[in-house]
Amino acid sequence: MSPVTVSTPRRALLSVYDKAGIVDLARGLAELGWELVSTGGTATLLVDEGIPVVEVAEITKAPEMLGGRVKTLHPMVLGGILADRSDPDHARDLRQRGITPVDLVVGNLYPFSSDPGIELIDIGGSTMVRAAAKNHAHVGVVVDPADYDGLLAELRADGSLSDATRRRLARAAFAHTAAYDADIVRWFDEQDPSEGADDPLKPSMHLALDRVQDLRYGENPHQVGARYRMVGSSGWWDTVVVHAGKAMSYLNLFDAEAAWRLVHALGDPGATTDEPTAVVIKHANPSGAAVGADIAEAYMAAHECDPVSAFGGIVAVNQPVTMAMAEALSEVFTEVVVAPAYEVDALAYLQQKAELRILEAEAPIRPELDVRSIDGGFLIQTADRLVAEPSQWRVVTDREPTADEWVDLVFAWRVVARVKSNAVVLARNRRAVGIGAGQQNRRDAGRIAADKASGRAVGGVCASDAFFPFRDGLDAAADAGVTAVVQPGGSRRDDEVIAAADELDMAMVFTGERHFQH
């Protein structure tokens, strides 16, 4: 439907909390001959800038009331916004009541998320915005100051807004109010004093997401992908510095996220500064992980765990990349490297590798919920929390782990908790030496881990993300030279597995908590 010509001057209603750019927009509209109507603080600002404006109260003949809660909730305002210009009955109602149509609404809402509370729940503003968006066949609505320049340019060039522009702006307006309402619902959930209010899985979930990054492609080149961000929140991806490399793909982000989370879970959390730690990720699974005397040593040890799988992988380290690490990294085809910083010469050296994406990032924060799509909806669960505290574990064998074995058991448990199930990790001296990931049975996971260790697990430890259902998994670990095992326990054959460990003079610890990852 084309815009309907209305009597001049056309009327714009301006009522904004965020006043960025509003003066320039109002001045531009006034120069185009528009009549400006405004409320409270917006009107005062425009008058101070010498821009002619009509106060809403002059139109409604009703001053603001209830401390400002009621300003624009009036037929003289909403009637002008909602009138269907193509409907003769609407036109008659406007004439009989002396209502002038409103052709443009510029509004944004109280910043509820900045200081949540009853008085920051916007009623009049959201009503005007929704009304204008509903009637977008005739009325333009703008909620984002970033759209002001484009709006003015189109009005100057064409004299009116196109159908496509009004529809696009209406969608943005409804997205704005939807995200606003989602914030309010979350606040109610947080304030809920009723029984069960601390349940993280609420009766309803309201996700408001903005597309903030287009990706090179999705999981495969024939798929499209993008990164979305929760409205009003941010994560390390929003502050990441990309020093070099091609555009990121879906898997680049997915794997880099896994790498960045894991590397921050492996250093000694009790230390003032985390020890030098590196991980190599391939298809969301660690192919290597290690703690070293310096970051170059940590990286080389992580790579050594599985050099074949490291090809085309993602590397994450928890300390600045040095020249020594950069030189070692340059010898391996790597998709992405993530670090908190880079030494100047190391960065310059790595930037010579055109295919390498070089990211500098802040530490990650694990989300409270994990969300996955299924047919017709989503599966939502609380995020897996990792407890790697030996004081909460139970030694179930005759032999207790040695001090060195305890250190390796904690390290291996942290790694295996982030490996796709079924998972077995062999480690020695806080270096993963064999990782068996994503197998349909635990015996195969253990066999793969032992094969990859290739003798390097002698005197080391084994971690299993879930219990050993039979002793064969333990026997495989013993054949690899392992002397201590950490596992959740809970199998109906635990007694048999414990007896096997005692027979093999192995120490075994039950954590009481499994870590399946699918």
Rosetta blueprint (number, residue, H / E / L):
1 M L
2 S L
3 P L
4 V L
5 T L
6 V L
7 S L
8 T L
9 P L
10 R L
11 R E
12 A E
13 L E
14 L E
15 S E
16 V E
17 Y L
18 D L
19 K L
20 A L
21 G L
22 I H
23 V H
24 D H
25 L H
26 A H
27 R H
28 G H
29 L H
30 A H
31 E H
32 L L
33 G L
34 W L
35 E E
36 L E
37 V E
38 S E
39 T L
40 G H
41 G H
42 T H
43 A H
44 T H
45 L H
46 L H
47 V H
48 D H
49 E L
50 G L
51 I L
52 P L
53 V L
54 V E
55 E E
56 V H
57 A H
58 E H
59 I H
60 T H
61 K L
62 A L
63 P L
64 E L
65 M E
66 L H
67 G H
68 G H
69 R L
70 V E
71 K L
72 T L
73 L L
74 H L
75 P H
76 M H
77 V H
78 L H
79 G H
80 G H
81 I H
82 L H
83 A L
84 D L
85 R L
86 S L
87 D L
88 P H
89 D H
90 H H
91 A H
92 R H
93 D H
94 L H
95 R H
96 Q H
97 R H
98 G L
99 I L
100 T L
101 P L
102 V L
103 D L
104 L E
105 V E
106 V E
107 G E
108 N E
109 L L
110 Y L
111 P L
112 F H
113 S H
114 S H
115 D L
116 P L
117 G L
118 I H
119 E H
120 L H
121 I L
122 D L
123 I L
124 G H
125 G H
126 S H
127 T H
128 M H
129 V H
130 R H
131 A H
132 A H
133 A H
134 K H
135 N L
136 H L
137 A L
138 H L
139 V L
140 G E
141 V E
142 V E
143 V L
144 D L
145 P H
146 A H
147 D H
148 Y H
149 D H
150 G H
151 L H
152 L H
153 A H
154 E H
155 L H
156 R H
157 A H
158 D H
159 G L
160 S L
161 L L
162 S L
163 D H
164 A H
165 T H
166 R H
167 R H
168 R H
169 L H
170 A H
171 R H
172 A H
173 A H
174 F H
175 A H
176 H H
177 T H
178 A H
179 A H
180 Y H
181 D H
182 A H
183 D H
184 I H
185 V H
186 R H
187 W H
188 F H
189 D H
190 E H
191 Q H
192 D L
193 P L
194 S L
195 E L
196 G L
197 A L
198 D L
199 D L
200 P L
201 L L
202 K L
203 P L
204 S L
205 M L
206 H L
207 L L
208 A L
209 L E
210 D E
211 R E
212 V E
213 Q E
214 D E
215 L L
216 R L
217 Y L
218 G L
219 E L
220 N L
221 P L
222 H L
223 Q L
224 V L
225 G L
226 A E
227 R E
228 Y E
229 R E
230 M E
231 V L
232 G L
233 S L
234 S L
235 G L
236 W H
237 W H
238 D H
239 T L
240 V L
241 V E
242 V E
243 H E
244 A E
245 G L
246 K L
247 A L
248 M L
249 S L
250 Y H
251 L H
252 N H
253 L H
254 F H
255 D H
256 A H
257 E H
258 A H
259 A H
260 W H
261 R H
262 L H
263 V H
264 H H
265 A H
266 L H
267 G L
268 D L
269 P L
270 G L
271 A L
272 T L
273 T L
274 D L
275 E L
276 P L
277 T E
278 A E
279 V E
280 V E
281 I E
282 K E
283 H L
284 A L
285 N E
286 P E
287 S E
288 G E
289 A E
290 A E
291 V E
292 G L
293 A L
294 D L
295 I H
296 A H
297 E H
298 A H
299 Y H
300 M H
301 A H
302 A H
303 H H
304 E H
305 C H
306 D L
307 P H
308 V H
309 S H
310 A H
311 F L
312 G L
313 G E
314 I E
315 V E
316 A E
317 V E
318 N L
319 Q L
320 P L
321 V E
322 T L
323 M H
324 A H
325 M H
326 A H
327 E H
328 A H
329 L H
330 S L
331 E L
332 V L
333 F L
334 T E
335 E E
336 V E
337 V E
338 V E
339 A E
340 P L
341 A L
342 Y E
343 E L
344 V H
345 D H
346 A H
347 L H
348 A H
349 Y H
350 L H
351 Q L
352 Q L
353 K L
354 A L
355 E L
356 L L
357 R E
358 I E
359 L E
360 E E
361 A L
362 E L
363 A L
364 P L
365 I L
366 R L
367 P L
368 E L
369 L E
370 D E
371 V E
372 R E
373 S E
374 I E
375 D L
376 G L
377 G E
378 F E
379 L E
380 I E
381 Q E
382 T E
383 A L
384 D L
385 R L
386 L L
387 V L
388 A L
389 E L
390 P H
391 S H
392 Q H
393 W L
394 R E
395 V E
396 V L
397 T L
398 D L
399 R L
400 E L
401 P L
402 T L
403 A H
404 D H
405 E H
406 W H
407 V H
408 D H
409 L H
410 V H
411 F H
412 A H
413 W H
414 R H
415 V H
416 V H
417 A L
418 R L
419 V L
420 K L
421 S L
422 N L
423 A L
424 V E
425 V E
426 L E
427 A E
428 R L
429 N L
430 R L
431 R E
432 A E
433 V E
434 G E
435 I E
436 G E
437 A L
438 G L
439 Q L
440 Q L
441 N L
442 R H
443 R H
444 D H
445 A H
446 G H
447 R H
448 I H
449 A H
450 A H
451 D H
452 K H
453 A H
454 S L
455 G L
456 R L
457 A L
458 V L
459 G L
460 G L
461 V E
462 C E
463 A E
464 S E
465 D L
466 A L
467 F L
468 F L
469 P L
470 F L
471 R L
472 D H
473 G H
474 L H
475 D H
476 A H
477 A H
478 A H
479 D H
480 A L
481 G L
482 V L
483 T L
484 A E
485 V E
486 V E
487 Q E
488 P L
489 G L
490 G L
491 S L
492 R L
493 R L
494 D H
495 D H
496 E H
497 V H
498 I H
499 A H
500 A H
501 A H
502 D H
503 E H
504 L L
505 D L
506 M L
507 A E
508 M E
509 V E
510 F E
511 T L
512 G L
513 E L
514 R L
515 H L
516 F L
517 Q L
518 H L
